[in-house]
Amino acid sequence: MASISSNKLKLLYIVKILKKYSDEEHPVSAADIISKLDAYGISAERKAIYDDIECLVEFGYEIIKTRVPKPGYFLGERDFELPEIYLLKDAVRTAHFITEKKTLDLCRKLDRFLSGYQVKNSAPGIYVNTDGKTKNESIFYNIDTITHAIDNNHKITYKYGVRELKGRDVVTVYKERKINPYATTWQDDHYYLVGNYDKYDNLVHLRIDRMKSVEETTEKSRHFSEVSSYSDSFNVADYTKRLFDMFVGNFSRIHLRCSKDTLEQIVDRFGNSIFVSNVTDKYFEISVECAVSYGLVNWIVGFSDNIEVISPEPLRTMIKERAQKVLNLYK
């Protein structure tokens, strides 16, 4: 019985050995595999290893036989390539809504997709800016609860933290709330919940890292079609691309005259499909729909005299008022 069990496990252990100990520069021979299987308490002969590898190839594993730099086998395709792991680890490392502890844990899990040699030769350590990381260890449980409530069309209750000054100390004060949740999104290095409070006819954005004690209720949520332009499904990608720094505001078509020096930033912000008009040697104009908010005002003012608002007039007024306040500050 033990022999039958070992034979069933042998294929799985061979895959594990290839994942952990082999890559293009470090193939493992049949003798290497036999030795490592022995460490797992499984005995095997060289011919059986060849048969097992053929079986795994037939199943779908891309196992490459090579003679360079030495005779042996390695996995030709992994779930993630090395550059992809680097990209994902950098995203985890810099994400503000992931705690320091969870960052290290996730990066270690990502390393499992690499061979031992790749892990050893990669960056010597994971450097985390702890000042920018949330301390809320329950954020992943909160995301799970919120997602479940959205799927069930249920309201959630939670406590939301707002920072306040008490003397020279910064403290966080929590207030209990209830909301209709519609979508979650990662924007501007934070994770947000998009939802609606029953007594208002608009959408609000909440930082999930500031939420705690999140609970799903049995109350049905108000439908998002009552407070947004979406009817069948809430298109969070379309919604967030028209926001600036997640500030809410009334959606309106804006007309901008932009210096050609801003083309890269304009395309990064609005995408390649923008309609460009009235091109001159120095300027071009665009027309886009987005939320008119102080986030948009801050973005435009940041370009100084390189972007001018042609319309709508209320946005021009907001820009003038912001510029005047900055001027008054430095008089």
C-alpha positions as CSV (number, residue, x, y, z in Angstrom):
1,M,0.0,0.0,0.0
2,A,2.9,2.3,0.9
3,S,4.5,1.5,-2.5
4,I,1.3,2.4,-4.4
5,S,1.1,5.7,-2.4
6,S,4.7,6.5,-3.2
7,N,4.3,5.9,-6.9
8,K,1.3,8.2,-7.0
9,L,3.2,10.9,-5.2
10,K,6.3,10.5,-7.3
11,L,5.0,12.5,-10.2
12,L,4.0,15.4,-8.0
13,Y,7.4,15.4,-6.3
14,I,9.2,15.4,-9.7
15,V,7.2,18.5,-10.6
16,K,8.1,20.1,-7.3
17,I,11.8,19.3,-7.8
18,L,11.8,20.8,-11.3
19,K,10.1,24.0,-10.1
20,K,12.4,24.4,-7.1
21,Y,15.7,23.3,-8.4
22,S,15.8,23.7,-12.2
23,D,15.9,26.6,-14.6
24,E,17.5,27.2,-18.0
25,E,20.9,27.7,-16.4
26,H,20.5,24.9,-13.8
27,P,19.1,21.7,-15.4
28,V,18.7,18.7,-13.1
29,S,19.8,15.2,-14.3
30,A,17.9,12.0,-13.7
31,A,20.4,11.2,-11.0
32,D,19.7,14.6,-9.3
33,I,16.0,13.8,-9.3
34,I,16.5,10.4,-7.9
35,S,18.6,11.9,-5.1
36,K,16.1,14.5,-4.2
37,L,13.2,12.0,-4.3
38,D,15.1,9.9,-1.8
39,A,15.1,12.9,0.5
40,Y,11.3,12.7,0.3
41,G,11.4,9.0,1.1
42,I,10.6,7.8,-2.4
43,S,12.9,5.5,-4.3
44,A,13.1,5.4,-8.1
45,E,15.2,4.0,-10.9
46,R,16.7,6.1,-13.7
47,K,14.5,4.4,-16.4
48,A,11.4,5.2,-14.3
49,I,12.4,8.9,-14.1
50,Y,12.6,9.0,-17.9
51,D,9.1,7.4,-18.2
52,D,7.7,9.8,-15.6
53,I,9.1,12.9,-17.4
54,E,7.5,11.6,-20.7
55,C,4.2,11.2,-18.8
56,L,4.4,14.8,-17.5
57,V,5.2,16.1,-20.9
58,E,2.2,14.3,-22.4
59,F,0.1,15.8,-19.6
60,G,1.1,19.3,-20.7
61,Y,4.2,20.3,-18.7
62,E,6.9,21.9,-20.9
63,I,10.0,20.0,-19.7
64,I,13.0,20.8,-21.7
65,K,15.9,18.3,-22.2
66,T,19.2,19.9,-22.6
67,R,22.9,19.3,-22.7
68,V,24.0,22.9,-22.0
69,P,25.3,23.9,-19.5
70,K,25.1,20.2,-18.5
71,P,22.8,17.3,-19.4
72,G,19.5,17.4,-17.7
73,Y,15.9,18.8,-17.6
74,F,14.3,22.1,-16.7
75,L,10.8,23.6,-16.8
76,G,10.6,25.6,-20.0
77,E,7.4,27.5,-18.9
78,R,6.3,28.6,-15.5
79,D,3.2,30.2,-14.2
80,F,5.1,33.5,-14.1
81,E,8.3,34.6,-15.8
82,L,11.0,36.2,-13.7
83,P,10.3,39.8,-15.0
84,E,6.6,39.3,-14.2
85,I,7.5,38.3,-10.6
86,Y,9.6,41.4,-10.2
87,L,6.7,43.5,-11.5
88,L,4.2,42.0,-9.1
89,K,6.6,42.2,-6.1
90,D,7.2,45.9,-6.9
91,A,3.4,46.5,-7.1
92,V,2.9,44.8,-3.7
93,R,5.9,46.5,-2.1
94,T,4.8,50.0,-3.1
95,A,1.0,49.6,-2.5
96,H,0.0,51.8,0.5
97,F,-3.1,49.7,1.3
98,I,-1.0,46.5,2.0
99,T,0.5,46.3,5.5
100,E,4.2,45.7,6.0
101,K,3.6,42.2,7.3
102,K,1.3,41.3,4.4
103,T,3.8,42.7,1.9
104,L,6.6,40.4,3.1
105,D,4.2,37.5,3.2
106,L,2.9,38.1,-0.4
107,C,6.5,38.6,-1.7
108,R,7.5,35.3,-0.2
109,K,4.5,33.6,-1.8
110,L,5.5,35.1,-5.2
111,D,9.0,33.7,-4.8
112,R,7.5,30.2,-4.8
113,F,6.9,30.6,-8.5
114,L,10.7,30.8,-9.1
115,S,13.4,28.3,-8.9
116,G,15.7,28.4,-5.8
117,Y,18.5,29.7,-8.0
118,Q,16.3,32.6,-9.3
119,V,15.3,33.6,-5.8
120,K,18.9,33.5,-4.6
121,N,20.1,35.6,-7.5
122,S,17.3,38.1,-7.3
123,A,17.3,41.2,-5.2
124,P,18.9,40.5,-1.8
125,G,16.0,41.8,0.2
126,I,12.6,43.4,0.1
127,Y,12.7,47.1,1.0
128,V,9.5,48.5,2.3
129,N,8.7,52.1,3.1
130,T,6.8,51.4,6.3
131,D,5.8,55.1,6.8
132,G,3.5,54.8,3.7
133,K,2.0,51.4,4.6
134,T,-1.3,51.0,6.3
135,K,-1.4,49.4,9.8
136,N,-4.9,48.0,9.2
137,E,-4.2,44.2,9.2
138,S,-7.9,43.4,8.5
139,I,-8.0,45.1,5.1
140,F,-8.0,41.8,3.1
141,Y,-10.9,40.4,5.2
142,N,-12.7,43.7,4.6
143,I,-12.2,43.4,0.9
144,D,-13.6,39.8,1.0
145,T,-16.7,41.0,3.0
146,I,-17.3,43.9,0.7
147,T,-17.0,41.8,-2.5
148,H,-19.4,39.3,-1.1
149,A,-21.9,42.0,-0.2
150,I,-21.6,43.5,-3.7
151,D,-22.2,40.1,-5.2
152,N,-25.3,39.6,-3.0
153,N,-26.6,43.1,-3.5
154,H,-26.5,43.8,0.2
155,K,-25.6,46.9,2.3
156,I,-22.6,46.9,4.6
157,T,-22.0,48.5,8.0
158,Y,-18.5,49.6,9.1
159,K,-16.5,52.1,11.1
160,Y,-14.6,54.7,9.2
161,G,-11.5,56.4,10.5
162,V,-10.8,60.1,10.1
163,R,-7.5,61.6,11.4
164,E,-7.8,64.6,13.8
165,L,-5.3,66.7,15.7
166,K,-5.5,66.6,19.5
167,G,-2.9,69.0,20.6
168,R,0.2,67.9,18.8
169,D,-0.9,64.3,18.4
170,V,-2.5,62.8,15.3
171,V,-5.3,60.5,16.4
172,T,-7.9,58.4,14.3
173,V,-11.5,58.8,15.2
174,Y,-13.9,56.1,14.0
175,K,-17.6,56.7,13.2
176,E,-20.2,54.0,12.4
177,R,-21.8,54.1,9.0
178,K,-23.9,52.1,6.5
179,I,-23.5,52.2,2.7
180,N,-24.7,50.7,-0.5
181,P,-21.5,49.1,-2.0
182,Y,-21.1,49.0,-5.8
183,A,-17.5,48.4,-6.7
184,T,-13.9,48.4,-5.5
185,T,-11.0,49.9,-7.3
186,W,-7.2,50.5,-6.9
187,Q,-6.6,54.1,-7.8
188,D,-3.7,56.6,-6.9
189,D,-2.0,53.9,-4.8
190,H,-5.1,53.3,-2.6
191,Y,-7.9,50.8,-2.5
192,Y,-11.4,52.5,-2.7
193,L,-15.0,51.4,-2.2
194,V,-17.5,53.2,-4.5
195,G,-20.9,53.4,-3.0
196,N,-23.9,55.5,-2.0
197,Y,-25.5,56.7,1.2
198,D,-29.3,56.3,1.1
199,K,-30.1,59.9,2.0
200,Y,-28.0,61.2,-1.0
201,D,-28.3,60.8,-4.7
202,N,-24.6,60.7,-5.5
203,L,-21.6,58.3,-5.3
204,V,-18.9,58.5,-2.6
205,H,-15.4,57.0,-2.4
206,L,-14.1,55.4,0.8
207,R,-10.5,54.3,1.5
208,I,-10.8,50.7,2.4
209,D,-7.7,50.8,4.6
210,R,-9.6,53.3,6.8
211,M,-12.5,50.9,7.3
212,K,-12.8,48.4,10.2
213,S,-15.5,46.2,11.6
214,V,-17.0,45.7,8.1
215,E,-20.1,43.6,8.2
216,E,-22.5,42.4,5.5
217,T,-26.2,43.0,6.3
218,T,-29.3,41.3,4.9
219,E,-30.7,44.7,3.6
220,K,-30.9,45.0,-0.1
221,S,-28.7,47.8,-1.6
222,R,-30.2,50.7,-3.5
223,H,-29.6,50.1,-7.2
224,F,-26.7,52.0,-8.7
225,S,-28.8,53.1,-11.7
226,E,-30.6,55.5,-9.3
227,V,-27.4,57.4,-8.6
228,S,-25.2,56.9,-11.7
229,S,-25.4,56.7,-15.5
230,Y,-25.0,52.9,-15.4
231,S,-28.0,50.6,-15.7
232,D,-27.0,47.0,-16.3
233,S,-23.6,46.8,-14.6
234,F,-21.4,49.4,-12.7
235,N,-18.5,50.0,-15.1
236,V,-15.9,51.0,-12.6
237,A,-13.1,51.3,-15.2
238,D,-15.2,53.8,-17.2
239,Y,-16.2,55.6,-14.0
240,T,-12.7,56.0,-12.5
241,K,-10.9,57.1,-15.7
242,R,-13.0,60.3,-15.6
243,L,-12.1,61.2,-12.0
244,F,-9.1,63.1,-10.7
245,D,-7.6,61.8,-7.4
246,M,-10.9,60.1,-6.7
247,F,-12.7,63.5,-6.1
248,V,-16.4,63.4,-6.8
249,G,-18.1,66.0,-9.0
250,N,-20.6,66.5,-11.7
251,F,-19.6,65.0,-15.0
252,S,-19.2,67.6,-17.8
253,R,-17.5,67.9,-21.1
254,I,-14.4,70.1,-20.8
255,H,-12.4,71.8,-23.5
256,L,-8.7,72.4,-22.9
257,R,-6.0,74.2,-24.9
258,C,-2.7,72.5,-24.1
259,S,0.9,73.2,-24.8
260,K,2.6,70.5,-27.0
261,D,5.0,69.9,-24.2
262,T,2.1,68.3,-22.2
263,L,1.2,65.8,-24.9
264,E,2.7,62.8,-23.0
265,Q,0.8,63.7,-19.8
266,I,-2.4,64.3,-21.6
267,V,-2.3,60.9,-23.4
268,D,-1.3,59.2,-20.1
269,R,-4.3,60.8,-18.4
270,F,-7.0,60.5,-21.1
271,G,-5.8,57.7,-23.4
272,N,-4.8,57.5,-27.0
273,S,-8.4,57.8,-28.3
274,I,-8.7,61.5,-27.4
275,F,-10.0,63.8,-30.1
276,V,-7.3,66.4,-30.9
277,S,-8.3,69.6,-32.7
278,N,-7.0,73.1,-33.6
279,V,-3.3,72.1,-33.8
280,T,-0.8,74.9,-34.1
281,D,3.0,75.2,-33.7
282,K,2.7,75.5,-30.0
283,Y,-0.8,74.2,-28.9
284,F,-3.5,71.7,-29.5
285,E,-7.0,71.4,-28.1
286,I,-8.9,68.4,-26.7
287,S,-12.5,67.8,-25.5
288,V,-13.1,65.1,-22.9
289,E,-15.8,64.3,-20.4
290,C,-14.8,64.1,-16.7
291,A,-15.9,65.0,-13.2
292,V,-15.5,68.8,-12.5
293,S,-13.9,68.7,-9.1
294,Y,-11.1,70.2,-7.0
295,G,-9.1,67.2,-8.0
296,L,-9.4,68.3,-11.6
297,V,-8.6,71.9,-10.6
298,N,-5.4,70.8,-8.8
299,W,-4.3,68.7,-11.8
300,I,-4.8,71.6,-14.2
301,V,-3.2,74.2,-11.9
302,G,-0.2,71.9,-11.6
303,F,0.6,72.6,-15.3
304,S,0.8,76.3,-14.7
305,D,0.3,78.2,-18.0
306,N,0.7,75.0,-20.2
307,I,-3.0,74.2,-20.0
308,E,-5.9,76.6,-20.4
309,V,-9.6,75.8,-19.8
310,I,-11.7,77.0,-22.7
311,S,-15.0,75.7,-21.2
312,P,-17.1,75.2,-19.2
313,E,-17.2,78.6,-17.5
314,P,-17.7,77.2,-14.0
315,L,-14.4,75.4,-14.3
316,R,-12.6,78.5,-15.5
317,T,-14.0,80.3,-12.5
318,M,-12.7,77.6,-10.1
319,I,-9.2,77.8,-11.7
320,K,-9.2,81.6,-11.3
321,E,-10.2,81.3,-7.6
322,R,-7.6,78.7,-6.9
323,A,-4.9,80.8,-8.6
324,Q,-6.0,83.9,-6.7
325,K,-5.8,82.1,-3.3
326,V,-2.2,80.9,-4.1
327,L,-1.3,84.5,-5.1
328,N,-2.8,85.9,-1.9
329,L,-0.8,83.5,0.2
330,Y,2.5,84.8,-1.2
331,K,1.7,88.5,-1.1
